[in-house]
């Protein structure tokens, strides 16, 4: 979150069950528009192969969108909807 607060793009990666919590923590830290990529499932109980497949098929695109998108002066996403 420190990078975001000084204008450096970053993306937090969370599993599905932690998405709501990540939004609450971001808002509490004054980063209501923090970019979050969601990994579908629970990494700790999946095989390496499943994790790699899920990242390649779903999560990596969210990470790239979050890192390459821009925020306007109000902090609102400009066409970047990472989730």
ZIZI-V129852 format. One record per pair of residues at least 6 apart in sequence whose ideal C-beta (glycine too) atoms are under 8 Angstrom apart, sorted by the first residue. I is the first residue (numbers start at 1). J is the second residue. Records with the same first field share a line. If there is no record, write none. Layout:
# ZIZI-V129852
I=J  J
This chain:
# ZIZI-V129852
1=10  12  26  29  31  34
3=9  10
4=10  31  34  35
5=29  30  31
9=35  66  67  68  69
10=35  66  67
11=35  36  37  62  63  66  67  82
12=22  26  34  35  36  37
13=36  37  38  39  59  63
14=21  22  36  37  38  39
15=38  39  40  41  42  43
16=38  39  40  41  42
17=42
19=36  38  83
22=34  36
23=34  36
26=32  33  34  36
32=75
33=71  75  76  77
35=66  67  69  77  80  82
36=66  82  83
37=59  62  63  66  82  83
38=58  59  62  82  83
39=54  55  58  59
40=54  58  59
41=50  54
43=51
46=54
62=82  83
63=82
65=80  81  82
66=80  82
69=77  78  79  80  82
70=78  80
71=77  78  80
72=78
